[in-house]
Amino acid sequence: MTTSNSGHSASRRDFLVKAGAGSAALLATSALPARAAAPSLAAGEDPLTLTVTRIAQALRQRQISAVELVQRCYARIDLVNPKINAVVATCRERALAEAQLADAAIAAGKPLGPLHGVPFTIKDSFDTAGVVSTGGTLGRKDYLPGKDATVVARVRAAGGILLGKTNTPEFTLGGAARETYNLLFGQTYNPYNTAYLCSGSSGGAGAIVAAYGAFFDIGSDYGGSIRGPAFANGIAGIKPTYGRSPRTGHIVGYGGPFDTFQETGPLARSVADLHLLLSIIGGPDGSDAAMAPVPLGDPAKVDLKKLRVAWYTDNGTVQSSQEVQALVKRCVGYFTDLGCKVSADRPPRFKELVDVRTRFGNADGGDHMRRMLKQHGTTQASPGLNLGDGVGVPSAEFTRLCEEMDAIKSEQLTWLEQYDLILCPVTVRAPQKVPVEFLLPASTGAGYGGMTSEYNTTGWPAGVVRAGTSVDEPGLPLGIHVVGQPWRDDVVLAAMAYIEGKTGGWRKPPI
């Protein structure tokens, strides 16, 4: 049974559903080649620490059964979750039933797909059929969706086995300085040091993947909510190009004036896994009208030596810490050594873009947030949720803000034509201790974050991979922010993989 610091009942925290049509449907998916030449699970190796690609191969080679792997994942969750409070619901009975079907399928020579038998978790902001999906809001504490979100359905159709849901602030937007916190499940903690934050809003996802209780998770990113947790938890994550990965079935889905800020994408312990997962979850779904049928390029075909690289350590508003600056410069050096054309530069009018997005986001006085509370029947909002002042701007000012934001985005896109890649900070400093308060003092400027939302506004692909370890906050991971041209997610992933190879990427936390 999953437990947590929030002390909520086992019936909600360990919701059981029986295997049904969803499990049987997995058997109908396409088969993969029978076996790879070499074993993927070495003697004495902990299978939970393998990459998605390697564990899927080990399952197809019958080096480990799906039932054993699911049981091992739940044992790991039971060990670490009371300390980090990352997993807020499980579906053990169904997961084990699906694992039995996966083992039967592999015995019959009919693997279920590229994720055959791989256990995963999903951010609680995504709908999961028959499994409680709260979005971190009290009004949905017992909500059972009738169907999976698009990205969940695609992962399950590829053979993945859902273990449960991971913590998120209310509506993915309500954690404030506490980052991943809500009134339903409380605070999520960093697996490298539980006195510290795990970032948000995909904080539960980042924490349990880093703690190797799940092989991957799917997050959402409205202002840094995939990249912040990848940074704080020492894993890899990508916010793909706007229009690549559907939001259908996410609590903040397609539509509305703020639609273009939101993307969905994978979190895993290896960059190669991000490419595999993005190839599975991406593409139009007939519901999210912003999606485009743009193929995902192959990172292995990117010629790194030819990349034109820009880099910076401040965005014109805030300056990152000395150790974050040093990490960025060290990663820049890897590309300098390759012979890349490297320039200290950043997109123009960065500060103006941040300012106009802030004014645009507050233009309705918080009415959109109050509508969400009403829609989901929530009468008590989490203390970190920004409900605005109830005073919107005149329509003439709103349309002017739209025009100003688009003009800056166009200017920045023109600037980007001279570069293939941007290397920059994810945040201004290392992960911080869990604060008592919810709102940071005004003197902290952009707070813990402040370096990621620009690329939600532009819609450019942006990823994070671990590239070092903090001295300022000993033992805490540090990551590098890698940004590319629209639809060149392959370039971003190739550069992330190169950095990962230089630095070693994910490391086991002490928990």
N, C-alpha and C positions, 0 to 999 in steps of 0.2 A: 504494500500500500504506500502511495506517495504521501509524504508529509511535508510540512513547510513551517516557516516561522510565523505565518499568518494564522495558523491554527484553525483553518476551515475544515468542515466535516469531510470524512472520507468519501461519502456518497458523491460529493461534487468533485473532490480532488482526484478521485480514482473511478471515474464514470465507466461502467462496463457496458458494452454493447455486443450482441451476438453476431457471429459471422453470417453474412447473407449474400444477396445478389452481387454486392460490390466485390466480395472476395472471389466469387465464381467468375465474375467478369474478367478478372486478371488472367485467368487461364486462356482467354481467347486472344491475348496479345501475341505479337510476332515473336518467333524464336531467334536466338543468337547462335553464332558458331559454337560448336560443342565445347572445346577446351583450348586454353592457351598452352603453349609448349612448356612453360616453366611454372612450378607451383608458386602461388602468390602468398602463401602463409608459411613463414619459416618456423622451424622447431623452436618452441619457447616464446614465440612472438605473441603479444597480446592482440587478439583480433580486433578489439575495440579501438585500437590506436591506428588501424590501417586507414588508408584513403578510401573513398567511395569506390573508385575504380578497382583497387586491389581486393576489397572485401567482396565486391560483386563477382570478381573472377574466382575467388576462393569458394564462394557459394556455388558457382557453376561447375567448379572442379570437384565439388562435394568434399572439400577439405574441412568444412564446417557446415552444419545444418542451419537452416533459417530458424528453426525452433530454438536451438542452442544459442544462436546469436541474439534473438529477441530476449531470451531469458537473461543472458549476460548484460544486455542493455538495461533491463529493468533492475537487475541487481546493482548496477552502477548508479542508476538514478536513485534507488533507495538509499545508497550510501552517501551520495553528495548532495541530494536535493534538500535535506533538512538544514544544510549549511548555506546553500546559495539560493534556494527558493526560486528555481528557474522553471520547473515543470509544474503546471497548475491543474492539469487533468491528464489521465491516462485512459487507454482503452485496451487493457491487458487481454481480456478474453478474446476479443476480436483479433488482436495482433497475433496471438498464439494460433488461432484458427487459420489465419491467413498464412502464417509461417508453415503450418502443416500442409496447406495446399501448395505452397511454393516448393516444399521438399518433395511432395508427390509429383509435381510437374517436372522437376529436374530429374527425378528417377525415371520418368517416362521419356526423357530426352526432349522436353518441351519447356525450355526456360521462358520466363514471363516477359522479359524485356531487359533493357540495359541496366535497370536497377533491381534485378531479380533478388528478392528477399532482403534488400538493404533496409534496416530500420531507420526511421527519421522522425523528427518532431516538426511541428508547425506553429508559428506565431499565432497566438490566440485571437488575433484580429481577422484571421481567415476562417470562413465557414468550413466545417467538417461534418459530413453527413452522419447523423446519429451520435455525434460526440459533442459535448457541451462547448459552445463557442461564445465567450462573453465579450470579447473586445475590451475587457477591463472595466466594463461599466455595470453598475449594480442592476440596472433594468434588464440585463441579459444574463443574469446569474444562472438561470436554468434553461437558457435557449438552446434548442436542439435543431439545427438546420436540416432541411430535407435533402440537400445536395451539397457536394463539395464545391469549394471555390475552384476556378479553372486550373490554377497552378497545382492545387492538391489533387484534383482528378487526373491531371497529366502525370504527376509523379506516381500515383497509385497504378495508373494504367501501364506505366513502365516497369512495374514490379515492386515498387517501394512499399514498405509496411509501416503504417502510421503507429507510433508509440503513444503520442499524446500532444498536448498543447503547451506552449511556452508563454511566460508572462510578458505583458506589455502595459504601458501606462494607458489610462482611459482614452479610448478612440485613437490610440497611438500618439496622442498629443498632450497628455495631461500629467507628465511626470515632473516638469519644471526641473529644479536643481536636484531633485531626488532621482531623476531620469526614469528608470523602470520601477514604477510604483503605482498602485491603485488601491482603492478602498476594499476591493474584493480579496485580493491576495497579498497585498503589502509589497515590501521591498525585495528586489532581487540583488544579489551580491556577487562580487567578482571572485572567480574561482582561484585566482592567484593570491588573493588576500581578501578575506570576507569583510574587512573593515572598509573596503573601497567600492566605488561604483563600477557597474558593468556597462555603463552608457545605455542609450535607448534610442528609438523605442523598441528595437528588436533585441533588448537586453537579455531576456530569458533565452532566446534563441542562441545568441552569442555565448552565453555562459555555459549552457549544457553541451553545445558542440565543443567548446574549448575543454570542458571537463570530460570529454569522450563518453557521454551518456547517450548520444545520438550521433549518427554519421554526418548529418546535415540538417539544415532547417531552411525555410523560405521566409524572408523578411519583407518589409515594405520600407520605403525611404521617401519621406516628405521634405526632410531638411538635413538628412545625415543619418537616418535611422537604421541603415544597414552598415554604413561605413564607420560610424561611431562605435557600435558594438564589436565590429571586426578589429578596430584599433584597441579598444579597452581589454578585449579578451584574447588578443594575440592570434586571431585566425584570419581567414581570407573571406572577403565579401565583395560583391559588385552590384552597384546600381546601374542597370543597363541603360542604353539610350532610351529616351522617352518614346514610347510606341512599340517597344519590343515585347514586353511581358505583361499579360492582361491583369487587370485589377478586379475582374468580376468575382464577386463573393468575398471581397475584402470590405471591412466595415466602413472604410473611406474608399469608395469605389470610383467608377467612371462618372464624369460629369461635374458641372458647376464651374464657377470662376477660378477655383484654385486647382482644377484638374491637372494642369500641366506640371505641377510640382511633384506629383506622386508616381513612383515606380515600384515594382516588385522585383526581387532578385534573390539569389541563393547566398547562403553562408555555409562554409565548409572549412576543413583544416588544410586543404590543398587547392592551389589555383587551378590545376588540371580538372579537379572536381567541379569547379565553378563553370568551366566550359561545357562539361557533360550536362550539368543540370540546366544551364541556360538553354542548351539545345533542345531540352525536353520541355521546358515550361514556356518557351517563347512562341510567338506567332499569334495571328488573329484568332478569336474564338467566337465570332458572330454576335458578340454582346458588347464588348468594350470597343466603342467606335473609334477610339484613338489609335488602335493597333494597326501596324503596317506589315505587309508580307515581305520584309527585308531579310534575306538569308543571313545567318550568322557565319562570319568568316572563320577560317581555321587559324588559330594562333601559331601553329607549327609552321605555317607558310609565311609568317611575317619576318622580313629581313631586318633584324634589330640594328645592324650597323648603319642602315640608311635613315634611321629615324632622326627627325629634327625635334630637339627637346628644349622646352622652356621650363624654367624653374623659378620659384620664389619662396620666401619664408614668412612674408606678411602680406595681408590682403589690402593694405592701405588703411585699415581701421584698427587692427590689432597685430601685435608682434608676438610671434611664438617664442617659447622659452629657448634658452641656449641649447639644451640637449635635443629639442625637436629640430632646431635649426641645423645642428650638427648632423642629425640623422638624415635630413633632406639632402644636405651637401654630400654626405657619404654615398647616398644612392645616386645622386647626380654623377659622382665620380665613376660609378660602374659603367655608365653610358659614355662618359668621356673616354674611358679606357678602351671602349669598343670602337672609338673613332666617330661617334655620332657628332653632329653639329649641335652644340649645347649653348644656350643663351639665358642669361638672367633676365627674365621678362615675365609679365603677367598681363591678363586681359585688361583692356582699358575700361575706365569708369566703373571699377569694381565697387568702390564705396557707394557710388550713385545707385548701382543695381541693388545692393543690399538695402539701401534706404528706401528705394521705391517699392521693393518687394514687401518690406515691413509695413509701409503705409498702405499698400494694396491689400495685404493680409488682414489689416485692421479696419478696412474701409466700411465694412457693414456693421461695425460696432460689436461684433461677436454674435450676430444673429444666426449665422450658420451653425455655431457650436450649440446654441440654445435649441435650434431645430433638431440637432442630433440627439440631445438629451431627451427631448419630447418624443421623437420618433421611437426611441428604444425604451421609453417608460422609466427613465432615470430621474429621480427627484432630488438626489443628493450627489453632487459632482465631487470628484476627487479634488483635494485642495490645490493641486498644481495646475488644474485646467484653467486656461485663460478664457474667461467668458466675456471679455471686452467691457466697454462702458455703456453699451446700448445705444450709442450715438454714432450713426453712420455718416459718411460724407455725401454731399450732393452728387447726383448722377453725372453732372458735368465734370466734377473732380475725379470721379471714378473712371470715366472714359479717358480723361487726361492721363491718369496713372497707367492705364492699359497701354496707351500710345507711347508713353515714356519708357515703360519697361520693354516693350517690343523694339523700340529704337535702339536701346542699349544692347539688347540681345543681338540685333543685326550687326551692330558695330563690332561686338565681340566675335561674332562668327567670321566676319571679314578678317579680323586680326588672326584668328585661328588657322587661316589658310596657309600661313607660313610655318606652322608647327604640326607635328604628328602626335605629340605627347607633352603633357604637363606633369611635373613632379612638384609637390607642395605639401604643406602640413595637412593633417586631418583635423587636428585641434591645436589649441594654443599651448597645451601642456599635457603631461602624463595624466593617467586616470587619478581622480581625487577621492578622498575619503567621503563616506556617506554623510551628508550634512543633516543636521536636525531640521533646518528650515526647508521650505519648498522654493522660495524665490531668492535668487542671489542678490546681494547688494548692487546698486547701480554702479558702484565704483569698479566692479569687475569687468565692465565693458561687455564684451561678447560672451563672457562666462566661459564655461568649460569648452564649448564648441566654437561656433562662429566662423568656421573655415569650409563648411560643406554645402550650405544651402544655395550658394551661388550656382552650383552645378545642377541643382534641381530646377532652378529658374531657367537656365539655358537648355536643360534636357540632355546635356552631353553625358556619355558614359563615364563612370568614375568608380574605381575600385580601391580597396585597401588590402595590404598584406603585411604581416609582421615583418619588421626589419631591424629590431633591436630590443633592448631591455633598459628600463629607466634606472637612472642613478638617483634622480630627485625623489622618486617614490620607489625604493629598492624592490626589485623582483617583478614589477609591473611591466607588461609588454608595451612596446611602441610600434606603430605602424606608419607606412608611407602612403600618401594619397596619389593615385595615378589616374590621370584624366586624358581622354582622347577626343578626336573629332566625332561628330554624330555618325552613328552606325558602324564605327570602327571599334566595336567592343573587342574584336580579335586583337587589335593592337594593344589595347589596355591589358588584356589577359596575357599576351606574350611578354609585355614589359614586367607585369607582376610576377610571372613565372621566373623570369630572369633574376629579378631581385630576390625572390624566394630561394633560388638556387645559390645565390651569393650569401644569404644570411641564415639559411636553415629553416625559415618559416616557423610554423607552430611548434611549441614545446609543451610537454606535459606539465600541467599545473601541480602544485604540491598537495592539493586537496585529495 
